[in-house]
Amino acid sequence: MTAPTDRPRRSALYMPASNAKAIAKARSLPCDVVIFDLEDAVAPEFKAEARAAAVAAVEEGGFGHREVVIRANGIDTEWGMDDLAAIASTGADAVLVPKVDSPADIARYEDALKGAHKDMQLWTMIETCASVGNLDAIAQCARSSRLSLWIMGTNDLAKEMRAQLTPCRTPFLPFLSMAVAAARAHGVAILDGVCNEFRDLEAFEAEARQGLMFGFEGKSLIHPAQVEPCNTVFSPSEADLAWAHSVIDAFAQPENAGKGAIRVDGKMTELLHLEQAQRLVAVAGRIAAAA
C-alpha cells in the first residue's frame, strides 16, 4: 500500500488507551496522528479494558482531520490476536504493530487483518536488531500488503543493542539514515522515534530538527507538550514555500515547457526539484486546510 506523499504526519502522539481523559483530550490536540496504545503504555491487568476503550473511541469518532491509529500488542503475546481481531472490526485508519523482524512477520499481520476495511493501513515499528538488517526486504512488502508506514523505536533498539540513548543519538545514526532510504525506495512513509525529554522542549526541538535533517516526515511523541514544537519543525517554512513557488512558477513559463533543467534564482533547477516543490506546496495546503 503506497503511502500518500502529501498527508501531514508531523506529529504522532501516543495516548494510553486505558486513560479515558487522554482519549477525550486527543480530540482537541493539534497533532496530525493519534495513536491509542495497547502495548507499552498499558499494564497487563488493563489490556482488555484498554482494547475495549480504544475500539469505542474509534467508533465514537470526533477526531477531525487526525489519523486514528491503534497500537496492538505483538502477535505472539497473549493479547495480540485479540487486539488485531478487535482493531480489524473498527474504522481505524491504521494498526501499528511492534517488533517486526522480517517479511514473514508482515505476512502474519496481513493475514490477521484480512477482515479489516480495505483502506486500513499496517504501520510497523522498526525497533529490533533483526529489523535493521532486513530493512529493504520489509519495505518491499508495501507492494503487496497493507504496509504503508514505519515508526522508529529507538528506545527498544537501544535496549536490544545495549547502547546508550544520548541526545545526539550517535549509535543509531546509521540505522536512521538506512531506514529512511529503504522506506523511500519502496514508497513507505516513515516517522522518527520518540524523544524521552518531555520537560526539556529545547532538547526535544533539537532532536526533531535532527529527524527533519534525516528526511523523516514527522516524529512520534509521548506528551502533548511536544506537539506544537514538533508541528513547527516539520511544517514547511516561509522560505521553503517561497522557493517552492518560485520553482513551480518558473517551470510553468512557456519558454521552459518540456525542459528538464532551468535556472531559478541563479541556481540550476531540475524536474526533481519541481516534484519536491509541488509536494511542499501540497503539504502546506493540507496543513492550512486542517487548521
C-alpha positions, 0 to 999 in steps of 0.5 A, spaced: 500 500 500 503 506 497 503 511 502 500 518 500 506 523 499 502 529 501 498 527 508 501 531 514 504 526 519 508 531 523 506 529 529 504 522 532 502 522 539 501 516 543 495 516 548 494 510 553 488 507 551 486 505 558 486 513 560 479 515 558 481 523 559 487 522 554 482 519 549 477 525 550 483 530 550 486 527 543 480 530 540 482 537 541 490 536 540 493 539 534 497 533 532 496 530 525 496 522 528 493 519 534 495 513 536 491 509 542 496 504 545 495 497 547 502 495 548 507 499 552 503 504 555 498 499 558 499 494 564 497 487 563 491 487 568 488 493 563 489 490 556 482 488 555 479 494 558 484 498 554 482 494 547 475 495 549 476 503 550 480 504 544 475 500 539 469 505 542 473 511 541 474 509 534 467 508 533 465 514 537 469 518 532 470 526 533 477 526 531 477 531 525 482 531 520 487 526 525 489 519 523 486 514 528 491 509 529 491 503 534 497 500 537 496 492 538 500 488 542 505 483 538 502 477 535 505 472 539 503 475 546 497 473 549 493 479 547 495 480 540 490 476 536 485 479 540 487 486 539 488 485 531 481 481 531 478 487 535 482 493 531 480 489 524 472 490 526 473 498 527 474 504 522 481 505 524 485 508 519 491 504 521 494 498 526 501 499 528 504 493 530 511 492 534 517 488 533 517 486 526 523 482 524 522 480 517 517 479 511 514 473 514 512 477 520 508 482 515 505 476 512 502 474 519 499 481 520 496 481 513 493 475 514 490 477 521 487 483 518 484 480 512 477 482 515 479 489 516 476 495 511 480 495 505 483 502 506 486 500 513 493 501 513 499 496 517 504 501 520 510 497 523 515 499 528 522 498 526 525 497 533 529 490 533 536 488 531 533 483 526 529 489 523 535 493 521 538 488 517 532 486 513 530 493 512 529 493 504 526 486 504 520 489 509 519 495 505 518 491 499 512 488 502 508 495 501 507 492 494 503 487 496 500 488 503 497 493 507 504 496 509 504 503 508 508 506 514 514 505 519 515 508 526 522 508 529 523 505 536 529 507 538 528 506 545 527 498 544 533 498 539 537 501 544 535 496 549 536 490 544 543 493 542 545 495 549 547 502 547 546 508 550 540 513 548 544 520 548 541 526 545 545 526 539 543 519 538 550 517 535 549 509 535 543 509 531 545 514 526 546 509 521 540 505 522 536 512 521 539 514 515 538 506 512 531 506 514 529 512 511 532 510 504 529 503 504 522 506 506 523 511 500 525 506 495 519 502 496 514 508 497 513 507 505 512 513 509 516 513 515 516 517 522 522 518 527 522 515 534 520 518 540 524 523 544 524 521 552 525 529 554 518 531 555 520 537 560 526 539 556 522 542 549 529 545 547 532 538 547 526 535 544 526 541 538 533 539 537 532 532 536 526 533 531 530 538 527 535 532 527 529 527 524 527 533 519 535 533 517 534 525 516 528 526 511 523 523 516 516 526 515 514 527 522 516 524 529 512 520 534 511 523 541 509 521 548 506 528 551 502 533 548 507 538 550 511 536 544 506 537 539 506 544 537 514 544 537 514 538 533 508 541 528 513 547 527 519 543 525 516 539 520 511 544 517 514 547 511 517 554 512 516 561 509 522 560 505 521 553 503 514 555 500 517 561 497 522 557 493 517 552 492 513 557 488 518 560 485 520 553 482 513 551 480 512 558 477 518 558 473 517 551 470 510 553 468 513 559 463 512 557 456 519 558 454 521 552 459 515 547 457 518 540 456 525 542 459 528 538 464 533 543 467 532 551 468 535 556 472 531 559 478 534 564 482 541 563 479 541 556 481 540 550 476 533 547 477 531 540 475 524 536 474 526 533 481 526 539 484 519 541 481 516 534 484 519 536 491 516 543 490 509 541 488 509 536 494 511 542 499 506 546 496 501 540 497 503 539 504 502 546 506 495 546 503 493 540 507 496 543 513 492 550 512 486 546 510 486 542 517 487 548 521 
